[in-house]
Amino acid sequence: MRSCRGVTLIELMVTITIVAILATVAVPSFVDFIRQNRVSATANEFVALVALARSEAIRRGNTVTVCKSADKVTCTTSGNWGQAVIVFVDGNTRGVIDGADTIVRVVSPPASGISVSASDTNVSNWLTYLSSGVSVGNGNSRNGGSFAVCGAPYARTITIDATGRVSSVKTSC
């Protein structure tokens, strides 16, 4: 009787070939899946941040602002929203962290390859919620605003309506 001592070279080559074929099919799909999830996660985080600002404004009975920040300490008017974002109770000058303003939350920039930008000038620098829950952009307009989260080819549009409510829909870059 003959005993089995392992696999033959042909069996090993067939197995490696099958694994290589499966990897060439699966890896691009997996990379695409990760990119799509990063866009969704960034959009969901931004929606949650805006919703937090609205609920804090109503809860505290005070103005709460969301602004972009290059240094995670002060608001900035340069660049897009793909940098750090700060939510703070805005007691004095709208859109500026000063005096007794209280920082509620600071969020780090999104993953590389994901951009967040204002789709209109009303929210190009900051977005404020009044104690009534109504949003006011840096253009002092109560028309809401919108943002685009893009990680080509996937994108989401985040819209803030005139009453301050926020929503997100799938779009393309």
Secondary structure, DSSP 8 states (H G I E B T S, - for coil): -----S--HHHHHHHHHHHHHHHHHHHHHHHHHHHHHHHHHHHHHHHHHHHHHHHHHHHHTS-EEEEEESSSSS--SSS-SSSEEEEEE--SSTT---TT-EEEEEE----TT-EEEESSGGGSSEEEE-TTS-EEETT--SS-EEEEEEETTEEEEEEE-TTS-EEEEEEE-
